[in-house]
Amino acid sequence: MKRKKAIKHRIEQKTADRKNARARKRLEFRLIAKGQRSILRAQIHKAVTEAKAKA
């Protein structure tokens, strides 16, 4: 949640004026999706390394 807020804040500063609201939404979605992907990748990596350690 904290990460989402930080991302939103950063984007709001980049796209301060009102007419960029649509672009801001798109950027937000893309960045948040990217964040979720990297979190998932880290979890998968951790699981794989643990499985290798057990084997």
PDB file with SEQRES, HELIX, SHEET and CRYST1 records, atoms N, CA, C and O in Angstrom:
SEQRES   1 A   55  MET LYS ARG LYS LYS ALA ILE LYS HIS ARG ILE GLU GLN          
SEQRES   2 A   55  LYS THR ALA ASP ARG LYS ASN ALA ARG ALA ARG LYS ARG          
SEQRES   3 A   55  LEU GLU PHE ARG LEU ILE ALA LYS GLY GLN ARG SER ILE          
SEQRES   4 A   55  LEU ARG ALA GLN ILE HIS LYS ALA VAL THR GLU ALA LYS          
SEQRES   5 A   55  ALA LYS ALA                                                  
HELIX    1 AA1 LYS A    2  LYS A   14  1                                  13    
HELIX    2 AA2 ARG A   18  ASN A   20  5                                   3    
HELIX    3 AA3 ALA A   21  LYS A   54  1                                  34    
CRYST1    1.000    1.000    1.000  90.00  90.00  90.00 P 1           1          
ATOM      1  N   MET A   1       0.833  -1.199   0.000  1.00  0.00           N  
ATOM      2  CA  MET A   1       0.000   0.000   0.000  1.00  0.00           C  
ATOM      3  C   MET A   1       0.871   1.254   0.000  1.00  0.00           C  
ATOM      4  O   MET A   1       0.613   2.213  -0.727  1.00  0.00           O  
ATOM      5  N   LYS A   2       1.897   1.219   0.826  1.00  0.00           N  
ATOM      6  CA  LYS A   2       2.804   2.364   0.918  1.00  0.00           C  
ATOM      7  C   LYS A   2       3.433   2.633  -0.449  1.00  0.00           C  
ATOM      8  O   LYS A   2       3.565   3.780  -0.876  1.00  0.00           O  
ATOM      9  N   ARG A   3       3.813   1.556  -1.117  1.00  0.00           N  
ATOM     10  CA  ARG A   3       4.444   1.671  -2.435  1.00  0.00           C  
ATOM     11  C   ARG A   3       3.496   2.321  -3.446  1.00  0.00           C  
ATOM     12  O   ARG A   3       3.900   3.181  -4.229  1.00  0.00           O  
ATOM     13  N   LYS A   4       2.218   1.893  -3.414  1.00  0.00           N  
ATOM     14  CA  LYS A   4       1.226   2.461  -4.324  1.00  0.00           C  
ATOM     15  C   LYS A   4       1.112   3.964  -4.110  1.00  0.00           C  
ATOM     16  O   LYS A   4       1.052   4.735  -5.068  1.00  0.00           O  
ATOM     17  N   LYS A   5       1.083   4.371  -2.843  1.00  0.00           N  
ATOM     18  CA  LYS A   5       0.952   5.799  -2.534  1.00  0.00           C  
ATOM     19  C   LYS A   5       2.161   6.565  -3.036  1.00  0.00           C  
ATOM     20  O   LYS A   5       2.025   7.661  -3.579  1.00  0.00           O  
ATOM     21  N   ALA A   6       3.332   5.997  -2.860  1.00  0.00           N  
ATOM     22  CA  ALA A   6       4.564   6.658  -3.304  1.00  0.00           C  
ATOM     23  C   ALA A   6       4.544   6.829  -4.822  1.00  0.00           C  
ATOM     24  O   ALA A   6       4.906   7.883  -5.346  1.00  0.00           O  
ATOM     25  N   ILE A   7       4.117   5.784  -5.512  1.00  0.00           N  
ATOM     26  CA  ILE A   7       4.043   5.833  -6.971  1.00  0.00           C  
ATOM     27  C   ILE A   7       3.053   6.909  -7.407  1.00  0.00           C  
ATOM     28  O   ILE A   7       3.340   7.710  -8.297  1.00  0.00           O  
ATOM     29  N   LYS A   8       1.880   6.917  -6.764  1.00  0.00           N  
ATOM     30  CA  LYS A   8       0.856   7.910  -7.102  1.00  0.00           C  
ATOM     31  C   LYS A   8       1.392   9.314  -6.914  1.00  0.00           C  
ATOM     32  O   LYS A   8       1.193  10.187  -7.759  1.00  0.00           O  
ATOM     33  N   HIS A   9       2.060   9.521  -5.823  1.00  0.00           N  
ATOM     34  CA  HIS A   9       2.581  10.850  -5.507  1.00  0.00           C  
ATOM     35  C   HIS A   9       3.583  11.293  -6.573  1.00  0.00           C  
ATOM     36  O   HIS A   9       3.553  12.432  -7.041  1.00  0.00           O  
ATOM     37  N   ARG A  10       4.461  10.378  -6.943  1.00  0.00           N  
ATOM     38  CA  ARG A  10       5.479  10.696  -7.944  1.00  0.00           C  
ATOM     39  C   ARG A  10       4.821  11.083  -9.279  1.00  0.00           C  
ATOM     40  O   ARG A  10       5.236  12.034  -9.941  1.00  0.00           O  
ATOM     41  N   ILE A  11       3.805  10.335  -9.646  1.00  0.00           N  
ATOM     42  CA  ILE A  11       3.122  10.604 -10.908  1.00  0.00           C  
ATOM     43  C   ILE A  11       2.371  11.932 -10.838  1.00  0.00           C  
ATOM     44  O   ILE A  11       2.370  12.699 -11.802  1.00  0.00           O  
ATOM     45  N   GLU A  12       1.737  12.201  -9.704  1.00  0.00           N  
ATOM     46  CA  GLU A  12       1.006  13.456  -9.553  1.00  0.00           C  
ATOM     47  C   GLU A  12       1.933  14.639  -9.749  1.00  0.00           C  
ATOM     48  O   GLU A  12       1.534  15.665 -10.301  1.00  0.00           O  
ATOM     49  N   GLN A  13       3.150  14.501  -9.303  1.00  0.00           N  
ATOM     50  CA  GLN A  13       4.084  15.603  -9.454  1.00  0.00           C  
ATOM     51  C   GLN A  13       4.529  15.766 -10.902  1.00  0.00           C  
ATOM     52  O   GLN A  13       4.779  16.879 -11.366  1.00  0.00           O  
ATOM     53  N   LYS A  14       4.624  14.652 -11.604  1.00  0.00           N  
ATOM     54  CA  LYS A  14       5.003  14.722 -13.018  1.00  0.00           C  
ATOM     55  C   LYS A  14       3.876  15.320 -13.851  1.00  0.00           C  
ATOM     56  O   LYS A  14       4.115  16.112 -14.763  1.00  0.00           O  
ATOM     57  N   THR A  15       2.650  14.933 -13.527  1.00  0.00           N  
ATOM     58  CA  THR A  15       1.491  15.358 -14.322  1.00  0.00           C  
ATOM     59  C   THR A  15       0.600  16.229 -13.452  1.00  0.00           C  
ATOM     60  O   THR A  15      -0.506  15.831 -13.085  1.00  0.00           O  
ATOM     61  N   ALA A  16       1.083  17.408 -13.127  1.00  0.00           N  
ATOM     62  CA  ALA A  16       0.383  18.250 -12.164  1.00  0.00           C  
ATOM     63  C   ALA A  16      -0.915  18.832 -12.711  1.00  0.00           C  
ATOM     64  O   ALA A  16      -1.906  18.915 -11.986  1.00  0.00           O  
ATOM     65  N   ASP A  17      -0.923  19.234 -13.971  1.00  0.00           N  
ATOM     66  CA  ASP A  17      -2.136  19.893 -14.460  1.00  0.00           C  
ATOM     67  C   ASP A  17      -3.272  18.917 -14.732  1.00  0.00           C  
ATOM     68  O   ASP A  17      -3.064  17.735 -15.007  1.00  0.00           O  
ATOM     69  N   ARG A  18      -4.465  19.455 -14.644  1.00  0.00           N  
ATOM     70  CA  ARG A  18      -5.697  18.672 -14.678  1.00  0.00           C  
ATOM     71  C   ARG A  18      -5.855  17.864 -15.970  1.00  0.00           C  
ATOM     72  O   ARG A  18      -6.328  16.728 -15.934  1.00  0.00           O  
ATOM     73  N   LYS A  19      -5.469  18.433 -17.094  1.00  0.00           N  
ATOM     74  CA  LYS A  19      -5.737  17.770 -18.374  1.00  0.00           C  
ATOM     75  C   LYS A  19      -4.959  16.465 -18.531  1.00  0.00           C  
ATOM     76  O   LYS A  19      -5.242  15.675 -19.432  1.00  0.00           O  
ATOM     77  N   ASN A  20      -3.994  16.246 -17.665  1.00  0.00           N  
ATOM     78  CA  ASN A  20      -3.212  15.013 -17.756  1.00  0.00           C  
ATOM     79  C   ASN A  20      -3.765  13.881 -16.890  1.00  0.00           C  
ATOM     80  O   ASN A  20      -3.093  12.872 -16.676  1.00  0.00           O  
ATOM     81  N   ALA A  21      -4.979  14.051 -16.399  1.00  0.00           N  
ATOM     82  CA  ALA A  21      -5.550  13.048 -15.496  1.00  0.00           C  
ATOM     83  C   ALA A  21      -5.595  11.664 -16.136  1.00  0.00           C  
ATOM     84  O   ALA A  21      -5.308  10.661 -15.483  1.00  0.00           O  
ATOM     85  N   ARG A  22      -5.957  11.617 -17.421  1.00  0.00           N  
ATOM     86  CA  ARG A  22      -6.060  10.322 -18.100  1.00  0.00           C  
ATOM     87  C   ARG A  22      -4.683   9.671 -18.208  1.00  0.00           C  
ATOM     88  O   ARG A  22      -4.521   8.479 -17.949  1.00  0.00           O  
ATOM     89  N   ALA A  23      -3.706  10.471 -18.592  1.00  0.00           N  
ATOM     90  CA  ALA A  23      -2.337   9.958 -18.713  1.00  0.00           C  
ATOM     91  C   ALA A  23      -1.847   9.472 -17.358  1.00  0.00           C  
ATOM     92  O   ALA A  23      -1.158   8.457 -17.259  1.00  0.00           O  
ATOM     93  N   ARG A  24      -2.214  10.211 -16.314  1.00  0.00           N  
ATOM     94  CA  ARG A  24      -1.783   9.846 -14.964  1.00  0.00           C  
ATOM     95  C   ARG A  24      -2.339   8.482 -14.570  1.00  0.00           C  
ATOM     96  O   ARG A  24      -1.627   7.644 -14.016  1.00  0.00           O  
ATOM     97  N   LYS A  25      -3.621   8.273 -14.863  1.00  0.00           N  
ATOM     98  CA  LYS A  25      -4.238   6.987 -14.528  1.00  0.00           C  
ATOM     99  C   LYS A  25      -3.522   5.841 -15.231  1.00  0.00           C  
ATOM    100  O   LYS A  25      -3.243   4.797 -14.641  1.00  0.00           O  
ATOM    101  N   ARG A  26      -3.231   6.071 -16.520  1.00  0.00           N  
ATOM    102  CA  ARG A  26      -2.565   5.029 -17.307  1.00  0.00           C  
ATOM    103  C   ARG A  26      -1.182   4.726 -16.743  1.00  0.00           C  
ATOM    104  O   ARG A  26      -0.790   3.566 -16.612  1.00  0.00           O  
ATOM    105  N   LEU A  27      -0.454   5.781 -16.413  1.00  0.00           N  
ATOM    106  CA  LEU A  27       0.892   5.620 -15.853  1.00  0.00           C  
ATOM    107  C   LEU A  27       0.850   4.878 -14.527  1.00  0.00           C  
ATOM    108  O   LEU A  27       1.635   3.967 -14.264  1.00  0.00           O  
ATOM    109  N   GLU A  28      -0.109   5.311 -13.696  1.00  0.00           N  
ATOM    110  CA  GLU A  28      -0.258   4.690 -12.381  1.00  0.00           C  
ATOM    111  C   GLU A  28      -0.464   3.196 -12.537  1.00  0.00           C  
ATOM    112  O   GLU A  28       0.210   2.389 -11.898  1.00  0.00           O  
ATOM    113  N   PHE A  29      -1.407   2.842 -13.398  1.00  0.00           N  
ATOM    114  CA  PHE A  29      -1.735   1.438 -13.584  1.00  0.00           C  
ATOM    115  C   PHE A  29      -0.513   0.661 -14.038  1.00  0.00           C  
ATOM    116  O   PHE A  29      -0.229  -0.427 -13.538  1.00  0.00           O  
ATOM    117  N   ARG A  30       0.220   1.249 -15.014  1.00  0.00           N  
ATOM    118  CA  ARG A  30       1.379   0.555 -15.555  1.00  0.00           C  
ATOM    119  C   ARG A  30       2.457   0.355 -14.497  1.00  0.00           C  
ATOM    120  O   ARG A  30       3.051  -0.718 -14.396  1.00  0.00           O  
ATOM    121  N   LEU A  31       2.702   1.400 -13.709  1.00  0.00           N  
ATOM    122  CA  LEU A  31       3.750   1.305 -12.693  1.00  0.00           C  
ATOM    123  C   LEU A  31       3.374   0.332 -11.584  1.00  0.00           C  
ATOM    124  O   LEU A  31       4.203  -0.444 -11.110  1.00  0.00           O  
ATOM    125  N   ILE A  32       2.099   0.390 -11.178  1.00  0.00           N  
ATOM    126  CA  ILE A  32       1.661  -0.511 -10.115  1.00  0.00           C  
ATOM    127  C   ILE A  32       1.736  -1.955 -10.598  1.00  0.00           C  
ATOM    128  O   ILE A  32       2.177  -2.841  -9.865  1.00  0.00           O  
ATOM    129  N   ALA A  33       1.299  -2.188 -11.842  1.00  0.00           N  
ATOM    130  CA  ALA A  33       1.362  -3.536 -12.418  1.00  0.00           C  
ATOM    131  C   ALA A  33       2.811  -4.015 -12.450  1.00  0.00           C  
ATOM    132  O   ALA A  33       3.104  -5.171 -12.144  1.00  0.00           O  
ATOM    133  N   LYS A  34       3.705  -3.111 -12.825  1.00  0.00           N  
ATOM    134  CA  LYS A  34       5.124  -3.443 -12.891  1.00  0.00           C  
ATOM    135  C   LYS A  34       5.637  -3.816 -11.496  1.00  0.00           C  
ATOM    136  O   LYS A  34       6.398  -4.770 -11.336  1.00  0.00           O  
ATOM    137  N   GLY A  35       5.213  -3.061 -10.507  1.00  0.00           N  
ATOM    138  CA  GLY A  35       5.604  -3.328  -9.121  1.00  0.00           C  
ATOM    139  C   GLY A  35       5.128  -4.695  -8.668  1.00  0.00           C  
ATOM    140  O   GLY A  35       5.877  -5.451  -8.050  1.00  0.00           O  
ATOM    141  N   GLN A  36       3.858  -5.013  -8.984  1.00  0.00           N  
ATOM    142  CA  GLN A  36       3.297  -6.304  -8.596  1.00  0.00           C  
ATOM    143  C   GLN A  36       4.089  -7.433  -9.250  1.00  0.00           C  
ATOM    144  O   GLN A  36       4.373  -8.451  -8.620  1.00  0.00           O  
ATOM    145  N   ARG A  37       4.444  -7.238 -10.531  1.00  0.00           N  
ATOM    146  CA  ARG A  37       5.210  -8.256 -11.250  1.00  0.00           C  
ATOM    147  C   ARG A  37       6.550  -8.516 -10.588  1.00  0.00           C  
ATOM    148  O   ARG A  37       6.967  -9.664 -10.432  1.00  0.00           O  
ATOM    149  N   SER A  38       7.225  -7.432 -10.198  1.00  0.00           N  
ATOM    150  CA  SER A  38       8.553  -7.623  -9.610  1.00  0.00           C  
ATOM    151  C   SER A  38       8.442  -8.309  -8.248  1.00  0.00           C  
ATOM    152  O   SER A  38       9.312  -9.098  -7.876  1.00  0.00           O  
ATOM    153  N   ILE A  39       7.366  -8.008  -7.500  1.00  0.00           N  
ATOM    154  CA  ILE A  39       7.156  -8.676  -6.211  1.00  0.00           C  
ATOM    155  C   ILE A  39       6.937 -10.169  -6.444  1.00  0.00           C  
ATOM    156  O   ILE A  39       7.518 -11.007  -5.753  1.00  0.00           O  
ATOM    157  N   LEU A  40       6.089 -10.492  -7.431  1.00  0.00           N  
ATOM    158  CA  LEU A  40       5.826 -11.894  -7.763  1.00  0.00           C  
ATOM    159  C   LEU A  40       7.104 -12.609  -8.175  1.00  0.00           C  
ATOM    160  O   LEU A  40       7.367 -13.733  -7.746  1.00  0.00           O  
ATOM    161  N   ARG A  41       7.896 -11.943  -9.014  1.00  0.00           N  
ATOM    162  CA  ARG A  41       9.142 -12.540  -9.492  1.00  0.00           C  
ATOM    163  C   ARG A  41      10.056 -12.859  -8.313  1.00  0.00           C  
ATOM    164  O   ARG A  41      10.694 -13.911  -8.280  1.00  0.00           O  
ATOM    165  N   ALA A  42      10.114 -11.951  -7.355  1.00  0.00           N  
ATOM    166  CA  ALA A  42      10.961 -12.158  -6.177  1.00  0.00           C  
ATOM    167  C   ALA A  42      10.471 -13.364  -5.379  1.00  0.00           C  
ATOM    168  O   ALA A  42      11.274 -14.163  -4.896  1.00  0.00           O  
ATOM    169  N   GLN A  43       9.147 -13.493  -5.242  1.00  0.00           N  
ATOM    170  CA  GLN A  43       8.589 -14.618  -4.488  1.00  0.00           C  
ATOM    171  C   GLN A  43       8.892 -15.941  -5.183  1.00  0.00           C  
ATOM    172  O   GLN A  43       9.237 -16.927  -4.531  1.00  0.00           O  
ATOM    173  N   ILE A  44       8.762 -15.960  -6.496  1.00  0.00           N  
ATOM    174  CA  ILE A  44       9.044 -17.180  -7.264  1.00  0.00           C  
ATOM    175  C   ILE A  44      10.516 -17.551  -7.116  1.00  0.00           C  
ATOM    176  O   ILE A  44      10.862 -18.711  -6.890  1.00  0.00           O  
ATOM    177  N   HIS A  45      11.369 -16.547  -7.247  1.00  0.00           N  
ATOM    178  CA  HIS A  45      12.810 -16.764  -7.122  1.00  0.00           C  
ATOM    179  C   HIS A  45      13.153 -17.369  -5.759  1.00  0.00           C  
ATOM    180  O   HIS A  45      13.953 -18.300  -5.661  1.00  0.00           O  
ATOM    181  N   LYS A  46      12.537 -16.826  -4.717  1.00  0.00           N  
ATOM    182  CA  LYS A  46      12.774 -17.311  -3.356  1.00  0.00           C  
ATOM    183  C   LYS A  46      12.350 -18.782  -3.229  1.00  0.00           C  
ATOM    184  O   LYS A  46      13.071 -19.603  -2.662  1.00  0.00           O  
ATOM    185  N   ALA A  47      11.170 -19.095  -3.768  1.00  0.00           N  
ATOM    186  CA  ALA A  47      10.657 -20.462  -3.699  1.00  0.00           C  
ATOM    187  C   ALA A  47      11.583 -21.430  -4.428  1.00  0.00           C  
ATOM    188  O   ALA A  47      11.851 -22.530  -3.944  1.00  0.00           O  
ATOM    189  N   VAL A  48      12.065 -21.017  -5.584  1.00  0.00           N  
ATOM    190  CA  VAL A  48      12.947 -21.872  -6.385  1.00  0.00           C  
ATOM    191  C   VAL A  48      14.260 -22.115  -5.649  1.00  0.00           C  
ATOM    192  O   VAL A  48      14.743 -23.247  -5.598  1.00  0.00           O  
ATOM    193  N   THR A  49      14.839 -21.063  -5.081  1.00  0.00           N  
ATOM    194  CA  THR A  49      16.117 -21.231  -4.379  1.00  0.00           C  
ATOM    195  C   THR A  49      15.952 -22.113  -3.141  1.00  0.00           C  
ATOM    196  O   THR A  49      16.840 -22.895  -2.802  1.00  0.00           O  
ATOM    197  N   GLU A  50      14.799 -21.977  -2.466  1.00  0.00           N  
ATOM    198  CA  GLU A  50      14.546 -22.836  -1.302  1.00  0.00           C  
ATOM    199  C   GLU A  50      14.408 -24.295  -1.733  1.00  0.00           C  
ATOM    200  O   GLU A  50      14.916 -25.195  -1.064  1.00  0.00           O  
ATOM    201  N   ALA A  51      13.724 -24.525  -2.845  1.00  0.00           N  
ATOM    202  CA  ALA A  51      13.536 -25.883  -3.359  1.00  0.00           C  
ATOM    203  C   ALA A  51      14.885 -26.493  -3.742  1.00  0.00           C  
ATOM    204  O   ALA A  51      15.138 -27.671  -3.490  1.00  0.00           O  
ATOM    205  N   LYS A  52      15.743 -25.683  -4.351  1.00  0.00           N  
ATOM    206  CA  LYS A  52      17.071 -26.166  -4.732  1.00  0.00           C  
ATOM    207  C   LYS A  52      17.897 -26.502  -3.500  1.00  0.00           C  
ATOM    208  O   LYS A  52      18.643 -27.481  -3.494  1.00  0.00           O  
ATOM    209  N   ALA A  53      17.763 -25.696  -2.464  1.00  0.00           N  
ATOM    210  CA  ALA A  53      18.522 -25.915  -1.232  1.00  0.00           C  
ATOM    211  C   ALA A  53      18.111 -27.235  -0.571  1.00  0.00           C  
ATOM    212  O   ALA A  53      18.944 -27.945  -0.007  1.00  0.00           O  
ATOM    213  N   LYS A  54      16.815 -27.549  -0.649  1.00  0.00           N  
ATOM    214  CA  LYS A  54      16.315 -28.788  -0.040  1.00  0.00           C  
ATOM    215  C   LYS A  54      16.773 -30.019  -0.814  1.00  0.00           C  
ATOM    216  O   LYS A  54      17.048 -31.065  -0.226  1.00  0.00           O  
ATOM    217  N   ALA A  55      16.853 -29.886  -2.128  1.00  0.00           N  
ATOM    218  CA  ALA A  55      17.188 -31.027  -2.993  1.00  0.00           C  
ATOM    219  C   ALA A  55      18.629 -31.487  -2.800  1.00  0.00           C  
ATOM    220  O   ALA A  55      19.067 -32.435  -3.452  1.00  0.00           O  
TER     221      ALA A  55                                                      
END                                                                             
